[in-house]
Amino acid sequence: MATERKVKKIGTVVSNKMDKTIVVRVGRQFMHPLYKKVVRKHKKFMAHDETNDCNEGDTVEITESRPLSARKRWILTRVIERSK
């Protein structure tokens, strides 16, 4: 029996205009292999927000899930910090 490990990511909400869906921007840093400079990259994920309680600027945690729509494969787990 294979053990499933759900991937979790922490990011910032950049859009909540859709119904029950948020767009979360997740950033990461890594060292460039040749030039040894710290490079910042980001990616946007669409996540399911059942209660529509997130606003733009909130820091949230999202968890991997089954496909919910054509582009949605993440679920909002918790709101870490509310925007001001």
C-alpha positions as CSV (number, residue, x, y, z in Angstrom):
1,M,0.0,0.0,0.0
2,A,1.5,3.3,-1.1
3,T,1.4,6.2,1.4
4,E,0.1,9.4,0.0
5,R,1.8,12.6,1.0
6,K,-0.1,15.8,0.2
7,V,2.0,18.7,-0.9
8,K,1.4,22.0,0.9
9,K,2.4,25.5,-0.3
10,I,2.3,28.9,1.3
11,G,1.6,32.0,-0.8
12,T,-0.3,35.3,-1.2
13,V,-3.7,35.7,-2.7
14,V,-3.6,37.8,-5.8
15,S,-7.2,37.4,-7.0
16,N,-10.5,36.5,-5.5
17,K,-12.8,37.6,-8.2
18,M,-14.1,34.2,-9.1
19,D,-16.8,32.4,-7.1
20,K,-15.2,29.9,-4.6
21,T,-11.8,30.2,-6.3
22,I,-8.7,32.1,-5.4
23,V,-5.4,32.6,-7.2
24,V,-2.4,32.2,-5.0
25,R,1.1,33.3,-5.9
26,V,3.8,31.0,-4.5
27,G,7.4,32.2,-4.6
28,R,10.7,30.4,-4.2
29,Q,14.4,31.2,-4.1
30,F,17.3,29.1,-5.3
31,M,21.0,29.5,-6.2
32,H,21.8,29.7,-9.9
33,P,24.0,26.7,-10.6
34,L,26.5,28.5,-12.8
35,Y,26.5,32.2,-11.6
36,K,25.8,31.5,-7.9
37,K,23.3,34.3,-7.7
38,V,20.1,34.0,-5.7
39,V,17.2,33.8,-8.2
40,R,13.6,34.4,-7.3
41,K,10.8,32.7,-9.2
42,H,7.0,32.5,-8.6
43,K,4.1,30.5,-9.9
44,K,0.3,31.1,-9.6
45,F,-2.0,28.3,-8.5
46,M,-5.8,28.3,-8.5
47,A,-7.3,27.0,-5.3
48,H,-10.8,26.1,-4.0
49,D,-12.1,28.5,-1.3
50,E,-15.5,27.0,-0.2
51,T,-16.6,29.9,2.0
52,N,-15.3,32.8,-0.1
53,D,-13.5,34.3,3.0
54,C,-10.1,35.2,1.5
55,N,-9.2,38.6,0.2
56,E,-6.3,39.9,-1.9
57,G,-3.1,40.1,0.1
58,D,-3.9,37.3,2.6
59,T,-1.2,34.8,3.3
60,V,-2.6,31.3,2.9
61,E,-1.7,27.7,2.9
62,I,-3.0,25.5,0.1
63,T,-3.0,21.7,-0.2
64,E,-2.8,19.4,-3.2
65,S,-6.1,17.6,-4.1
66,R,-7.9,15.8,-6.8
67,P,-8.8,17.8,-10.0
68,L,-11.7,20.1,-9.1
69,S,-12.0,21.7,-12.5
70,A,-9.9,22.2,-15.7
71,R,-7.2,24.3,-13.8
72,K,-8.0,23.8,-10.1
73,R,-6.0,21.1,-8.2
74,W,-5.5,22.8,-4.9
75,I,-7.7,23.5,-1.8
76,L,-7.4,26.3,0.7
77,T,-6.3,24.8,4.0
78,R,-6.0,27.8,6.3
79,V,-5.5,31.5,6.3
80,I,-2.2,32.3,8.0
81,E,-2.4,36.1,8.0
82,R,-5.1,38.5,6.9
83,S,-4.2,41.6,4.8
84,K,-4.4,45.0,6.4
